[in-house]
Amino acid sequence: MLSAECHCGNIRLAAGEMPESLTSCNCSYCSRLGAQWAYYALKDVAIEIGDRPVAEYRWGEQTITYHRCEGCGCTTHYTTLGDDGSDLIAINCRMTPASAIAGIPIRQFDGLASWKYLDE
């Protein structure tokens, strides 16, 4: 089980399965976050929101919505639609204890230019 939460604990996410890999993206936004993303179907992730608001951010083509806690400022996840029209969520695994994701391979994604994984 993968569990993640923002610094103040206002946003908590849980997925039943550990990811096979994490993604580090070099796009103009993800590179600033230093995020390591784990991908799931939205229906497979439990999200708990406390009493502080969650801010949303979209840019460019407006296809990805980043979610961050207004209390502590941590970006915990993003949501988008998959190619098949299903709702997807990417959990920022920097919101997990490092020991929880130790040993999971990290794939490099070129979100800045080619939109391809660099290890393919």
N, C-alpha and C positions, 0 to 999 in steps of 0.2 A: 504494500500500500504506500502510495506517495502522499505525504501531507505537506502543505505549504501555508505560510501565513505571513502577513506584513509585519513590520517591526512592532507595532502596537497591538497586534492581534485582532484588529477590527475586521480584516478580510481573511477568511480561512478557506482553503481548498483541499479536497481529498479525492484521490483517484484510487480505484481498487487494485490497479496493476502498476508495477514499476515500469518505466519506459525502457525500451531496448537501447535507445541512444538519446542524447540531448543535442540541440542545435545551437550553435553560436553564429549569429548573423552579423554581417558587416555593414548593413544599411545605415543610413544617417541617424536613425532613431535607436535601433538595437545596440549599435556600437557605443552610443552614449550611456545606455543602461547597463551594459556589461551582462546582459541576460543570457541565461542558458535555458532554452525552451524545451519542454516536453509536450507532445501533442496528443490530444484525445478528442473523441466525440463529446460534445457538450453534455449529452445525456449520461455520460459515464463519470461525470465529475460533480461532487457535492460542493456547493458554494454557500458559505455562511457569511453574512454581513452584519456587523454590529451596529451601534447607534451612530457612527460617523458616516458621512456621505462618501460615495465612491465617485471619483471624477473620471470622465471619459475623454479620450483624445483620438482624433482621426486626422490624417493628412493625405496629401497626394490624391489617389483615386478613391479615397474614403471607403476602402474595402476591409480594413482592419481597424478594430476598436480596441485601444489599449485602456486598461482599467487600473487606477491607482487610488490608494487610500488618501483621503483628504486630511486625515489625522497625522500620519507619519510620512506621507509622500511616496511610499514604495509602490512601484508598478508590479502588480502581482500576476497579471495574466492579460492575454488578449483574446478576442473572439473574432471569428470571420466565417464566411461560408466556404465550404469545400467545393471542388470542381463538380461534385455530384449533387450539390445543393444542400448538403447536410451542414448542420451547425458544428463548428469546430472550436476548440479552446486550446490555447497554448499556455501552460503554467510556467511561470518564471521560477526555475529551480534554484535560483539564488535566494529564494524565500524558504528554502529547506535547510536543515543542518547539513553541513558539508559531508559529514559521515554517512548521511542517508543516500547520497548520490555518488559516493566514492566508487570508482571502478566502472561507472557507466561511460561508454565511449562518447566523445563530443565530436559531432560532425560540423564542419565549417561550411556555411552557406553564403554564397555571394549575392546578397540582396542589394548590393550597391550597383551591380552591372549586369551580370548574366542570368540571374535568378536560377542558378544551378548549384548543386553541392559540389564543392571543390575536390572531393575524394572520388568522384565518379569518372 
